[in-house]
Amino acid sequence: MLERRRSRAAGPSGPPDYIGVGGEGTGAGWWHALLLAHPEIRAPRPRALDFFGAFCERELQEADVTRYRAHFRRRHGAISGEWTERYMLDGWVPPLLRRVAPGAKLLVMLADPIECYRASFAERSAQRAGGGSVTIGDAADRRNYASQLARLRRFYDPDSILVLQYERCRQDMLGEYRRTLRFLGVRDDFVPWRLRDAAGPAEALSASALRRIPLGPPARARALTRLTGRPQRTAALWPDVEVALRATFDPEVEALRALVPELELSLWPNFAQPRAAQPPSGERTARTA
């Protein structure tokens, strides 16, 4: 009986139907968990494979293609996929995705890049040992969303890429959830239990239970972030850093708006109104002395 059930549940393997490719620290893990609650969506274990990191050092072989596809077992009436948040970031990955899964639909989650930087800075500061320095130089490059999305579109048609905005998903969870389900081609009338009360009491109950589990602070913060989609730590930034981040991200956000016309910049307070670039505080002081 058990063997018959297994044979019905797991069919032959093949390329994934969807791949979540970005972005890091934007609530993608939270959104994917909601998608996996759908009865027609399956994922491998772990749900984020992070499969392609090694292929910046060696060539992807056919055996690797077969190994990747083996993670996705076919089941009648269901789709299968994964979501690894850094695929869009790593420049060598998009052509490899095209090779292993040319027909896959791609999912991208974006969030206010300065708020993501704040969360990364807070997380890395909390993890440093013995008052050591914080390595944060890569945190800004990880949020150059327009450059990453433009590169992705060189290998996939824009119609096969759904760009989600974290803040919009928090504001209209059920609407964005159903939009994602329609894009993936599964029934859109399913509502996971965590969305049945507008992700309020149910989410709060789950978070409360998680806080009672004996975990170290970093592990608990990561788990709560994945559960709720909200960063558990954030950090205030000094003016010089904010000016530098604006200089980095303003052209990226402007290019992103051209690539994704439905992007709601009103949901990104750091970019809702254009600001003139300002010199660092030390230079302003020197000019006014």
Contacts in CASP RR format, 6 or more apart in sequence:
PFRMAT RR
TARGET T0000
AUTHOR 0000-0000-0000
METHOD contacts of the structure
MODEL  1
MLERRRSRAAGPSGPPDYIGVGGEGTGAGWWHALLLAHPEIRAPRPRALD
FFGAFCERELQEADVTRYRAHFRRRHGAISGEWTERYMLDGWVPPLLRRV
APGAKLLVMLADPIECYRASFAERSAQRAGGGSVTIGDAADRRNYASQLA
RLRRFYDPDSILVLQYERCRQDMLGEYRRTLRFLGVRDDFVPWRLRDAAG
PAEALSASALRRIPLGPPARARALTRLTGRPQRTAALWPDVEVALRATFD
PEVEALRALVPELELSLWPNFAQPRAAQPPSGERTARTA
9 75 0 8 1.000
10 73 0 8 1.000
10 74 0 8 1.000
10 75 0 8 1.000
11 73 0 8 1.000
11 74 0 8 1.000
11 75 0 8 1.000
12 73 0 8 1.000
12 74 0 8 1.000
13 69 0 8 1.000
13 70 0 8 1.000
13 71 0 8 1.000
13 72 0 8 1.000
13 73 0 8 1.000
13 74 0 8 1.000
14 69 0 8 1.000
14 70 0 8 1.000
14 72 0 8 1.000
14 74 0 8 1.000
15 69 0 8 1.000
15 72 0 8 1.000
15 100 0 8 1.000
15 101 0 8 1.000
15 102 0 8 1.000
15 103 0 8 1.000
15 104 0 8 1.000
16 69 0 8 1.000
16 71 0 8 1.000
16 72 0 8 1.000
16 80 0 8 1.000
16 81 0 8 1.000
16 82 0 8 1.000
16 101 0 8 1.000
16 104 0 8 1.000
17 72 0 8 1.000
17 79 0 8 1.000
17 80 0 8 1.000
17 81 0 8 1.000
17 104 0 8 1.000
17 105 0 8 1.000
17 184 0 8 1.000
18 79 0 8 1.000
18 81 0 8 1.000
18 104 0 8 1.000
18 105 0 8 1.000
18 106 0 8 1.000
18 107 0 8 1.000
18 184 0 8 1.000
19 81 0 8 1.000
19 82 0 8 1.000
19 83 0 8 1.000
19 84 0 8 1.000
19 87 0 8 1.000
19 97 0 8 1.000
19 101 0 8 1.000
19 104 0 8 1.000
19 105 0 8 1.000
19 106 0 8 1.000
19 107 0 8 1.000
20 28 0 8 1.000
20 32 0 8 1.000
20 81 0 8 1.000
20 82 0 8 1.000
20 83 0 8 1.000
20 84 0 8 1.000
20 85 0 8 1.000
20 87 0 8 1.000
20 106 0 8 1.000
20 107 0 8 1.000
20 108 0 8 1.000
21 83 0 8 1.000
21 84 0 8 1.000
21 85 0 8 1.000
21 87 0 8 1.000
21 88 0 8 1.000
21 93 0 8 1.000
21 94 0 8 1.000
21 97 0 8 1.000
21 106 0 8 1.000
21 107 0 8 1.000
21 108 0 8 1.000
21 152 0 8 1.000
22 28 0 8 1.000
22 83 0 8 1.000
22 84 0 8 1.000
22 85 0 8 1.000
22 86 0 8 1.000
22 87 0 8 1.000
22 88 0 8 1.000
22 89 0 8 1.000
22 107 0 8 1.000
22 108 0 8 1.000
22 109 0 8 1.000
22 148 0 8 1.000
23 85 0 8 1.000
23 86 0 8 1.000
23 88 0 8 1.000
23 89 0 8 1.000
23 108 0 8 1.000
23 109 0 8 1.000
23 110 0 8 1.000
23 142 0 8 1.000
23 145 0 8 1.000
24 85 0 8 1.000
24 86 0 8 1.000
24 89 0 8 1.000
24 116 0 8 1.000
24 142 0 8 1.000
25 85 0 8 1.000
25 111 0 8 1.000
25 116 0 8 1.000
25 119 0 8 1.000
25 120 0 8 1.000
25 225 0 8 1.000
25 231 0 8 1.000
26 85 0 8 1.000
26 109 0 8 1.000
26 110 0 8 1.000
26 111 0 8 1.000
26 116 0 8 1.000
26 166 0 8 1.000
27 109 0 8 1.000
27 111 0 8 1.000
27 166 0 8 1.000
27 225 0 8 1.000
27 226 0 8 1.000
27 229 0 8 1.000
28 83 0 8 1.000
28 85 0 8 1.000
28 107 0 8 1.000
28 109 0 8 1.000
29 48 0 8 1.000
29 83 0 8 1.000
29 85 0 8 1.000
29 226 0 8 1.000
29 229 0 8 1.000
30 225 0 8 1.000
30 226 0 8 1.000
30 227 0 8 1.000
30 228 0 8 1.000
30 229 0 8 1.000
31 109 0 8 1.000
31 164 0 8 1.000
31 166 0 8 1.000
31 169 0 8 1.000
31 180 0 8 1.000
31 229 0 8 1.000
32 43 0 8 1.000
32 47 0 8 1.000
32 48 0 8 1.000
32 83 0 8 1.000
32 107 0 8 1.000
33 47 0 8 1.000
33 226 0 8 1.000
33 227 0 8 1.000
34 177 0 8 1.000
34 192 0 8 1.000
34 194 0 8 1.000
34 195 0 8 1.000
35 41 0 8 1.000
35 177 0 8 1.000
35 180 0 8 1.000
35 181 0 8 1.000
35 184 0 8 1.000
36 42 0 8 1.000
36 43 0 8 1.000
36 47 0 8 1.000
37 192 0 8 1.000
37 193 0 8 1.000
37 194 0 8 1.000
38 181 0 8 1.000
38 186 0 8 1.000
38 190 0 8 1.000
38 192 0 8 1.000
39 78 0 8 1.000
39 190 0 8 1.000
40 77 0 8 1.000
40 78 0 8 1.000
40 79 0 8 1.000
40 186 0 8 1.000
40 187 0 8 1.000
40 190 0 8 1.000
41 78 0 8 1.000
41 79 0 8 1.000
41 80 0 8 1.000
41 81 0 8 1.000
41 184 0 8 1.000
41 186 0 8 1.000
42 73 0 8 1.000
42 75 0 8 1.000
42 78 0 8 1.000
42 79 0 8 1.000
42 80 0 8 1.000
42 81 0 8 1.000
43 80 0 8 1.000
43 81 0 8 1.000
43 82 0 8 1.000
43 83 0 8 1.000
44 71 0 8 1.000
44 72 0 8 1.000
44 80 0 8 1.000
44 81 0 8 1.000
44 82 0 8 1.000
47 82 0 8 1.000
47 83 0 8 1.000
48 82 0 8 1.000
48 83 0 8 1.000
48 84 0 8 1.000
48 85 0 8 1.000
49 68 0 8 1.000
49 71 0 8 1.000
49 82 0 8 1.000
49 84 0 8 1.000
50 84 0 8 1.000
50 86 0 8 1.000
51 68 0 8 1.000
51 84 0 8 1.000
52 60 0 8 1.000
52 87 0 8 1.000
52 90 0 8 1.000
52 92 0 8 1.000
52 93 0 8 1.000
52 96 0 8 1.000
52 97 0 8 1.000
53 90 0 8 1.000
53 93 0 8 1.000
55 64 0 8 1.000
55 92 0 8 1.000
55 93 0 8 1.000
55 96 0 8 1.000
56 90 0 8 1.000
56 92 0 8 1.000
60 96 0 8 1.000
60 99 0 8 1.000
60 100 0 8 1.000
65 99 0 8 1.000
65 100 0 8 1.000
68 100 0 8 1.000
69 100 0 8 1.000
69 101 0 8 1.000
71 82 0 8 1.000
72 80 0 8 1.000
72 81 0 8 1.000
72 82 0 8 1.000
73 80 0 8 1.000
74 80 0 8 1.000
79 184 0 8 1.000
79 185 0 8 1.000
79 186 0 8 1.000
81 104 0 8 1.000
83 107 0 8 1.000
87 93 0 8 1.000
87 94 0 8 1.000
87 97 0 8 1.000
88 94 0 8 1.000
88 108 0 8 1.000
88 148 0 8 1.000
88 149 0 8 1.000
88 151 0 8 1.000
88 152 0 8 1.000
89 142 0 8 1.000
89 148 0 8 1.000
91 151 0 8 1.000
94 151 0 8 1.000
94 152 0 8 1.000
94 154 0 8 1.000
94 155 0 8 1.000
94 156 0 8 1.000
95 155 0 8 1.000
97 104 0 8 1.000
97 106 0 8 1.000
97 155 0 8 1.000
97 156 0 8 1.000
98 155 0 8 1.000
98 156 0 8 1.000
103 160 0 8 1.000
104 160 0 8 1.000
105 160 0 8 1.000
105 161 0 8 1.000
105 162 0 8 1.000
105 183 0 8 1.000
105 184 0 8 1.000
106 152 0 8 1.000
106 156 0 8 1.000
106 160 0 8 1.000
106 161 0 8 1.000
106 162 0 8 1.000
107 161 0 8 1.000
107 162 0 8 1.000
107 164 0 8 1.000
107 180 0 8 1.000
107 183 0 8 1.000
108 149 0 8 1.000
108 152 0 8 1.000
108 161 0 8 1.000
108 162 0 8 1.000
108 163 0 8 1.000
108 164 0 8 1.000
109 164 0 8 1.000
109 165 0 8 1.000
109 166 0 8 1.000
109 169 0 8 1.000
110 145 0 8 1.000
110 163 0 8 1.000
110 164 0 8 1.000
110 165 0 8 1.000
110 166 0 8 1.000
110 256 0 8 1.000
110 263 0 8 1.000
111 165 0 8 1.000
111 166 0 8 1.000
111 167 0 8 1.000
112 166 0 8 1.000
112 167 0 8 1.000
112 267 0 8 1.000
112 268 0 8 1.000
112 269 0 8 1.000
112 270 0 8 1.000
112 271 0 8 1.000
113 140 0 8 1.000
113 143 0 8 1.000
113 145 0 8 1.000
113 245 0 8 1.000
113 249 0 8 1.000
113 252 0 8 1.000
113 253 0 8 1.000
113 270 0 8 1.000
114 237 0 8 1.000
114 242 0 8 1.000
114 245 0 8 1.000
114 246 0 8 1.000
114 249 0 8 1.000
114 270 0 8 1.000
114 271 0 8 1.000
115 231 0 8 1.000
115 234 0 8 1.000
115 268 0 8 1.000
115 270 0 8 1.000
116 139 0 8 1.000
116 142 0 8 1.000
116 143 0 8 1.000
117 139 0 8 1.000
117 140 0 8 1.000
117 143 0 8 1.000
117 237 0 8 1.000
117 245 0 8 1.000
118 231 0 8 1.000
118 234 0 8 1.000
118 235 0 8 1.000
118 236 0 8 1.000
118 237 0 8 1.000
119 231 0 8 1.000
119 233 0 8 1.000
119 234 0 8 1.000
119 235 0 8 1.000
120 136 0 8 1.000
120 139 0 8 1.000
120 142 0 8 1.000
121 134 0 8 1.000
121 136 0 8 1.000
121 139 0 8 1.000
121 235 0 8 1.000
121 237 0 8 1.000
122 231 0 8 1.000
122 233 0 8 1.000
122 234 0 8 1.000
122 235 0 8 1.000
123 218 0 8 1.000
123 221 0 8 1.000
123 231 0 8 1.000
123 233 0 8 1.000
124 134 0 8 1.000
124 135 0 8 1.000
124 136 0 8 1.000
124 139 0 8 1.000
125 134 0 8 1.000
125 235 0 8 1.000
126 217 0 8 1.000
126 218 0 8 1.000
126 221 0 8 1.000
126 233 0 8 1.000
127 218 0 8 1.000
128 134 0 8 1.000
140 245 0 8 1.000
140 248 0 8 1.000
140 249 0 8 1.000
143 249 0 8 1.000
143 252 0 8 1.000
144 248 0 8 1.000
144 249 0 8 1.000
144 252 0 8 1.000
145 252 0 8 1.000
145 253 0 8 1.000
145 256 0 8 1.000
146 252 0 8 1.000
146 253 0 8 1.000
146 254 0 8 1.000
146 255 0 8 1.000
146 256 0 8 1.000
146 258 0 8 1.000
146 259 0 8 1.000
147 252 0 8 1.000
147 255 0 8 1.000
149 161 0 8 1.000
149 163 0 8 1.000
149 256 0 8 1.000
149 259 0 8 1.000
149 260 0 8 1.000
150 255 0 8 1.000
150 259 0 8 1.000
152 161 0 8 1.000
153 161 0 8 1.000
153 259 0 8 1.000
162 179 0 8 1.000
162 180 0 8 1.000
162 183 0 8 1.000
163 260 0 8 1.000
163 263 0 8 1.000
164 176 0 8 1.000
164 180 0 8 1.000
165 263 0 8 1.000
165 264 0 8 1.000
165 267 0 8 1.000
166 229 0 8 1.000
167 264 0 8 1.000
167 267 0 8 1.000
167 268 0 8 1.000
168 176 0 8 1.000
168 264 0 8 1.000
168 267 0 8 1.000
169 176 0 8 1.000
169 177 0 8 1.000
170 229 0 8 1.000
170 230 0 8 1.000
171 267 0 8 1.000
173 195 0 8 1.000
173 198 0 8 1.000
173 199 0 8 1.000
174 191 0 8 1.000
174 195 0 8 1.000
174 198 0 8 1.000
177 191 0 8 1.000
177 192 0 8 1.000
177 195 0 8 1.000
178 188 0 8 1.000
181 187 0 8 1.000
181 188 0 8 1.000
181 190 0 8 1.000
182 188 0 8 1.000
193 202 0 8 1.000
194 202 0 8 1.000
194 203 0 8 1.000
194 206 0 8 1.000
196 202 0 8 1.000
203 227 0 8 1.000
203 228 0 8 1.000
206 227 0 8 1.000
207 224 0 8 1.000
207 227 0 8 1.000
207 228 0 8 1.000
210 220 0 8 1.000
210 223 0 8 1.000
210 224 0 8 1.000
210 227 0 8 1.000
211 220 0 8 1.000
211 224 0 8 1.000
213 220 0 8 1.000
215 223 0 8 1.000
220 232 0 8 1.000
221 232 0 8 1.000
221 233 0 8 1.000
224 230 0 8 1.000
224 232 0 8 1.000
225 231 0 8 1.000
225 232 0 8 1.000
237 245 0 8 1.000
239 280 0 8 1.000
239 281 0 8 1.000
240 280 0 8 1.000
240 281 0 8 1.000
240 282 0 8 1.000
243 277 0 8 1.000
243 278 0 8 1.000
243 279 0 8 1.000
243 280 0 8 1.000
244 280 0 8 1.000
246 270 0 8 1.000
246 275 0 8 1.000
246 277 0 8 1.000
247 277 0 8 1.000
249 270 0 8 1.000
249 271 0 8 1.000
250 271 0 8 1.000
250 274 0 8 1.000
250 277 0 8 1.000
253 265 0 8 1.000
253 268 0 8 1.000
253 271 0 8 1.000
256 263 0 8 1.000
257 263 0 8 1.000
257 265 0 8 1.000
265 271 0 8 1.000
265 272 0 8 1.000
266 272 0 8 1.000
278 284 0 8 1.000
279 287 0 8 1.000
END
